[in-house]
Amino acid sequence: MVALTLGQVRGMAAEAIALLSAPELASLLADLAEEKAALGAVESGLHDA
């Protein structure tokens, strides 16, 4: 198992984002927003249960 520091993860994410074109980045951000909304709905459902 490989352990990464938060700084290493941030660095890798920054490198990956730098390689994306603007449309790809916009698509990625939209996907992340959808995932965040879905997780929020699940979390809300768990708190209501």
Z-matrix of the N, CA and C atoms (Angstrom, degrees):
N
C 1 1.451
C 2 1.536 1 108.56
N 3 1.310 2 114.85 1 138.84
C 4 1.456 3 120.16 2 -179.37
C 5 1.525 4 108.98 3 -106.06
N 6 1.301 5 116.49 4 127.88
C 7 1.461 6 121.09 5 177.81
C 8 1.522 7 108.54 6 -101.38
N 9 1.315 8 116.13 7 130.05
C 10 1.455 9 121.44 8 178.95
C 11 1.521 10 109.70 9 -115.69
N 12 1.296 11 115.06 10 145.62
C 13 1.464 12 118.42 11 174.45
C 14 1.517 13 108.80 12 -81.71
N 15 1.316 14 116.27 13 161.60
C 16 1.457 15 120.70 14 177.88
C 17 1.525 16 110.51 15 -59.82
N 18 1.311 17 116.66 16 -37.77
C 19 1.461 18 120.67 17 178.07
C 20 1.523 19 112.22 18 -61.97
N 21 1.337 20 116.57 19 -39.77
C 22 1.464 21 120.27 20 178.40
C 23 1.519 22 110.80 21 -66.22
N 24 1.328 23 116.51 22 -41.66
C 25 1.464 24 120.74 23 179.50
C 26 1.529 25 109.60 24 -64.01
N 27 1.321 26 116.76 25 -44.02
C 28 1.470 27 120.16 26 178.84
C 29 1.522 28 110.66 27 -62.09
N 30 1.322 29 117.17 28 -41.39
C 31 1.461 30 121.23 29 179.01
C 32 1.518 31 112.08 30 -62.43
N 33 1.334 32 116.08 31 -43.74
C 34 1.464 33 119.94 32 178.80
C 35 1.522 34 110.58 33 -65.73
N 36 1.324 35 116.92 34 -39.77
C 37 1.465 36 120.01 35 178.54
C 38 1.524 37 110.30 36 -64.12
N 39 1.319 38 117.17 37 -42.18
C 40 1.470 39 120.76 38 179.51
C 41 1.530 40 110.27 39 -62.55
N 42 1.324 41 117.52 40 -40.81
C 43 1.466 42 120.96 41 178.41
C 44 1.527 43 110.46 42 -64.48
N 45 1.315 44 116.92 43 -43.32
C 46 1.463 45 120.41 44 -179.28
C 47 1.530 46 110.82 45 -64.79
N 48 1.310 47 116.94 46 -42.88
C 49 1.467 48 120.89 47 179.86
C 50 1.523 49 110.23 48 -64.12
N 51 1.320 50 117.07 49 -37.66
C 52 1.463 51 120.79 50 -179.79
C 53 1.528 52 111.44 51 -63.25
N 54 1.321 53 117.45 52 -25.78
C 55 1.459 54 121.30 53 -179.29
C 56 1.531 55 112.80 54 -83.65
N 57 1.317 56 117.23 55 -12.82
C 58 1.455 57 120.77 56 -177.32
C 59 1.520 58 111.11 57 -83.86
N 60 1.321 59 115.68 58 147.15
C 61 1.454 60 119.73 59 172.95
C 62 1.526 61 108.25 60 -80.38
N 63 1.313 62 116.45 61 167.75
C 64 1.470 63 120.49 62 -179.40
C 65 1.538 64 112.11 63 -57.83
N 66 1.341 65 119.79 64 -46.67
C 67 1.478 66 118.92 65 178.76
C 68 1.531 67 112.69 66 -63.11
N 69 1.338 68 116.64 67 -37.64
C 70 1.471 69 119.46 68 178.33
C 71 1.519 70 110.51 69 -65.87
N 72 1.333 71 116.75 70 -40.81
C 73 1.455 72 121.17 71 179.29
C 74 1.523 73 110.72 72 -64.69
N 75 1.334 74 116.62 73 -42.80
C 76 1.463 75 120.49 74 178.36
C 77 1.526 76 110.55 75 -61.22
N 78 1.323 77 116.36 76 -40.99
C 79 1.463 78 120.95 77 178.81
C 80 1.524 79 110.94 78 -65.36
N 81 1.326 80 116.58 79 -42.96
C 82 1.457 81 121.00 80 178.84
C 83 1.529 82 110.76 81 -61.58
N 84 1.331 83 116.42 82 -44.77
C 85 1.462 84 120.00 83 179.91
C 86 1.525 85 111.35 84 -64.10
N 87 1.332 86 117.21 85 -37.53
C 88 1.466 87 120.46 86 177.53
C 89 1.526 88 110.29 87 -65.16
N 90 1.337 89 116.18 88 -42.13
C 91 1.471 90 120.13 89 177.63
C 92 1.525 91 111.19 90 -61.85
N 93 1.333 92 116.53 91 -42.87
C 94 1.463 93 120.26 92 179.40
C 95 1.526 94 111.22 93 -64.37
N 96 1.321 95 116.98 94 -38.02
C 97 1.466 96 120.44 95 178.11
C 98 1.525 97 110.55 96 -63.65
N 99 1.334 98 116.18 97 -40.70
C 100 1.468 99 120.08 98 177.75
C 101 1.527 100 110.97 99 -63.79
N 102 1.327 101 116.61 100 -43.92
C 103 1.463 102 120.98 101 179.14
C 104 1.526 103 110.79 102 -62.48
N 105 1.324 104 116.56 103 -41.88
C 106 1.461 105 120.84 104 179.44
C 107 1.522 106 110.26 105 -62.85
N 108 1.330 107 116.76 106 -42.26
C 109 1.462 108 120.60 107 179.04
C 110 1.526 109 110.69 108 -64.49
N 111 1.319 110 116.74 109 -41.56
C 112 1.466 111 120.57 110 179.78
C 113 1.527 112 110.48 111 -64.54
N 114 1.328 113 116.47 112 -43.00
C 115 1.465 114 119.39 113 178.87
C 116 1.529 115 110.77 114 -65.42
N 117 1.321 116 116.69 115 -36.98
C 118 1.458 117 120.34 116 177.61
C 119 1.520 118 111.29 117 -62.74
N 120 1.334 119 116.28 118 -39.63
C 121 1.461 120 120.60 119 178.74
C 122 1.523 121 110.84 120 -65.62
N 123 1.329 122 116.47 121 -41.34
C 124 1.468 123 120.56 122 178.67
C 125 1.528 124 109.54 123 -64.75
N 126 1.324 125 116.23 124 -45.62
C 127 1.463 126 120.42 125 -179.94
C 128 1.528 127 110.82 126 -61.06
N 129 1.316 128 116.25 127 -41.90
C 130 1.460 129 120.59 128 179.04
C 131 1.526 130 110.49 129 -62.76
N 132 1.329 131 116.20 130 -41.46
C 133 1.460 132 120.66 131 178.33
C 134 1.514 133 111.99 132 -63.78
N 135 1.324 134 116.95 133 -36.51
C 136 1.460 135 120.54 134 179.11
C 137 1.524 136 110.95 135 -68.17
N 138 1.330 137 116.41 136 -37.47
C 139 1.459 138 119.61 137 179.84
C 140 1.529 139 111.23 138 -70.88
N 141 1.339 140 116.50 139 -30.64
C 142 1.457 141 120.82 140 -178.96
C 143 1.529 142 112.18 141 -77.64
N 144 1.332 143 115.95 142 -21.37
C 145 1.467 144 120.17 143 -175.66
C 146 1.516 145 111.65 144 -73.56
